[in-house]
């Protein structure tokens, strides 16, 4: 019988089984871009290549604005322009926040340079993220993940979300994990679950192709390792800001 784990989220890592839906939360491989979003994604790619240009604040400035309201230390890793559900354009900064336990906590800040204002995003976005506009409607879809590790185990969730001001609205998410331990006889038990997401299109509807890969292994102290791998593929259509599972998906 394989060992299962449960550990709280705290630090950071990356990529798995998920439920679709839109839920506000208070608490990647190469992409094929849908035609409807080609122009918007091209603009996003340009901002990703040079995120500090075109009026974006410097990392030092973001840290200074943060220190006006908090004594917590932060480190800024990523900075990109995003469009909120209100169509307002702001900047999203991926950060780590110190002073929240043993390790720095992953998170993100909403940055409005004109107001010299930074607001912590409530959850769901880590220090690194992608910004897309899958259906070309002027609202950004953000792909990111949050995870934690302890005692040799990493667990977390990967998200596709939009932002209602500083509140994430989750469109799709998937859990991932990786861990191992010694059994009582000196052997090793290991288990991992990863998620792979690929975006494409069918007609005018953007598609999300999701592959969940689960691996289990048991290696006795004196013997041959036994391994088991399971894969589950699903396809979702992105319609009216929802990922709807295709009827042909098992």
N, C-alpha and C positions, 0 to 999 in steps of 0.2 A: 504493500500500500504506500502510495507516494505521500511525502510530507507536504502539507499545505501551510502557508504562512499568512500572518496578518500583522501589519506594522503601520504606524502612523506616518503621515507625510510630513517632511520637514526640509530636506535638502534639495538637490536637483539631479536630473538625469534625462533619458528619453526612450520610445515606442513600445489589450488589447482586446476586448470584446466590448461592444458598445450599444447604447440605446439611442435612437434618434429622438428629436423633439426640440421644442423651444422652451427653455426654462431659465428664467433669470436666476443667478446664483448670488446669494449674499454670503456670505461666509468670509528629410523628405526627398523622397526620390524625385527625379525630373518630372515636371508637370506639363501635361498637355492642356492648353488653355482653350476654353470654349470660344467660338468665333464672336459671340455677343460681347465677350469681355476682353477681346484682344487689345483694343486701344487702351482700356483702363489698366490692364495688367502691364502693358508696355510702359505706361507712365509710372506704375508702381515699381517695376523693375529698375527704372532709372533712379528712382528715389532710394531703392535698396542699395544700388551700386555706390551712391554718394549721399548717404542719409544726412550728412551734416550741412549740405549745401541748400541754397534756395530759401534762406530765412530760418532754418532750423537752429535752435539754440545749441551752444556748445555743451559738452558734458559737464564742464566745470560750472556753467551757469545753472544747469538743472540741479546740481548738487547744492549750489548756493541758495536757490529758491526753496529746496527741501529743508535746508537747515534753518530757514526762517520759521518753520513750524514744527520741527522735530529735532531731537538730539541724536536720533539714530544715525549710524553711519550707513551710507549707501555706496554702491559701485554701479555705474551705468555701463551696460554691455551693448545695447542695441537701441537704435532710434529711427523711427520711420513715421511718415505722414499716414494718417488713417482718416476715414470718413465715418462719422457716427451715424446712428439710425436717424438722427435729426438732420443729416447731410452737412453738419458742421465739420470742417477740417481741423484736426488737432494733430499733435505729435504723441506717439506712444513710445515710452522708454522702458526697455527691459532692464531690470535691476536685481541686485541682491541687497537685502536689508539685514544689518547686523543687530545684535542685542535682543534676539528673539529665540534664545535657546543656545545650545552648544554650537550650532552651525548657522551661517548666514541663511536667511530665508529668501527663496526666489519670489519675485513679484514684478509689478509693472506700475508705471506712473503715467497719468494723463497730463500732458503738458500744453498749456496755452501761453505762448510767448507774449502775445499782446497784453495779457493780464498779469504777466510774470507769476503765473500760478501753476502749481503741480498738485495733483490729487492722486492718492493711491487707488489703483484699480482693485476691486474687492477680491477677485480670485480668478484662477483659470489661465493666466498668462505668466510665462516664465521669462528669464533673461533673454532668450532668443525666440524669434517668432517670424512667421511669414505673413504678408499682407496681400490679399487678392480681392478682386471684384468679380466673382464667378459669373454672375448674370448681367454685369454691366449696368446696374441700377444706381450706381453712385454711392453705395454703402459697402464698406470694407468687410470681407470675411477674414478673420485672423486665425491662423493655425499655430498652436503652441502646445506646451505640456507642462505639467507640474508633477514632481515626484519626490520621494523621500527614501532614505536608506538607513538601515540599522541591522547590526549583527549579520552582515553578509547578504542581506536581502534588499532589493530595490523594488518599490511599488509606486505606481503613479497612474495618471490619466492624461490622455492626449485629447485636445479639444479643437473643434471648429466653432467659432463664435463671432458675434457682432457686439458692438458696444452701445448701450443706452446710457450716455454720459459715462460715469465710472463703473456702471454695473454691467457685467458680461451677460449676454443672452446666448445660451448654449444651443447650437444647432445640431451638433453631433459630438459624441465623445466615445472613447474606447480606453479600457484599462490595460495596463501592461505590467509585467513583473519579471524578476530574475533573482534566483537565489539557490543556495546549496548548503548542505550541512553534513556532518559526519553522523552515521547511524551508530547504534550501540555496539556493533561488531567491528567498527573501524572502517566501514565502507563509506561511500559518498552517495548521497541522494541529491539530485538537482532538478529544477523545474524552471522553465521560462515561457513567457507569453509575449509575443511582439505583434505590433500592428503595422501594416504597410498601407499607405493611402496614395492613390493616384487619381488625378483629376483629368477628365476628358469631356467629350460632348457627343450628343446624339440629336441631330437637328438643332433646335434652339435651346435644348435642355442640357445644362451642365450635369455631368455624372461624377459620382464618387465611387471608385472601385476600391473595396476594402478587402485585405487579406489578413486573416488572423492565423498565426502559426504558434502552436503550443508544443513544447518539447519536454519530455520527461526522461530521466536516465537514472539507473541504479548500478553503481559500481561496487561490488563486494571487495573487501580487503584482499582476498585471494580468489580471483575468479574473473570472468568475462563480463564486461559492462553490457547492460541491456538498455536499449533506447527505444522510445516511442514518439512519433511525430504525427500531429494532426493539423490539418489545414482547413479553413473555412473561408470561402470567398463570397462576398456580397456586393451588390450594386445598388446604389441609391441615386435617384433623380433629385436635383435641387430645384424645387418648384415652390413659389410663393414663400421663400425664406424657410423652407423645410426640406430636410433630406428624407425622401419617401422611398422605402425599400421596393425594388422592382418585384413584380409578381413572379418572375421566373427565377428569382433568387431562392435557393433552398433554405 
